[in-house]
Amino acid sequence: MHPVALTGRVVQLREFRLDDAASALAVIGDTRVTRWLSFDNRDYAASVEMMRGAVQRAQQDPRTEYYLAVTAADELVGFVRLGLAGVKAAKLGYAVAAGHWGNGHATDAARTIVEFGFTQLGLHRISAAIGPDNTASIAVAAKLGMRHEGRIRDHVFTNGAWRDSELYAVLAPEWQAG
């Protein structure tokens, strides 16, 4: 399925473009944001490569991920991703530029792509691995009706150290009932 464009309550989700590299630096080049992600800060050259990879992977058939730009008022404010994993399952990831924290962008983007995953992709399970200290992201998972399933020890190596992750998930029947 390509291209994908989804409208949430306060954000729009669209395919990445090559010209998004500079705007994406507000997310992937900011230590306030990347401290919560599974990778360290990236520079402009790495941002260009990320965009190139996202554009190429979006055209794969079958598609293995839905990595979308999160925009508000036509400004790129973050990203959201469903990485298809296993049978009818996906891993959810999201990030929003620090200047846009507290505006509901992450919750709306995550809710919109989870809805897409269950209704359009026919997924059964969507999970998210979140750093134990990332209270804002844990709150997003709770708003999505995700349940805490446990801790994954030394799950991510980022910023020079191993980090645990808390695993959250929601199943299609729970989403439909919620």
C-alpha positions, 0 to 999 in steps of 0.5 A: 500500500503506497502512498499512505496519507492519514489524518488524525485529530491534530496531525497528518501522517504522510510518506517521507520525502527526500526534502524532509532531511533538514526538517527531520534534524529537529527530531533526530539531531536533538539529544532531548529527543534521541535520548529516548530513541534506539539510536544516537543523534544524527547529522544532516548526512545521516538524515539524508540517508534516513530519508532515502531509506524510508522512501525506498522501503515505502516502495517495497512490495510487500511492504515491511514498514510504515514509516511516516512523517508526522506533520502539523500545519504542514510542518514536519514535527516528528515521525511514527512507524509500524514495523511489521514483525511476525504474524499479523504483528507490528512494532510501534515507534514514534518521536516528536520534536521537543518544541512540539512536546505537550501538544498531543502530537505523539498521542494523535500520531500513534493513535492514527497509525495504530487504527490504520494497523488494525483496520487497514492492515489487519494486524492482531497485535501492536507492541511498543518498547519504551525506555523505563524513564520515558514517562511521557511515552508510557502515558501515550501507550496508556492512552492507546489502551496498551498493557504493560507486559514486562521489561526487556533487559539491555534491549537498546544500546544508545548514547554509550550505554545499554538501556532496558525497555518496558514492553507494552502491547494492545491486541485488535479485540482490545482496540475494537472494544476500547 
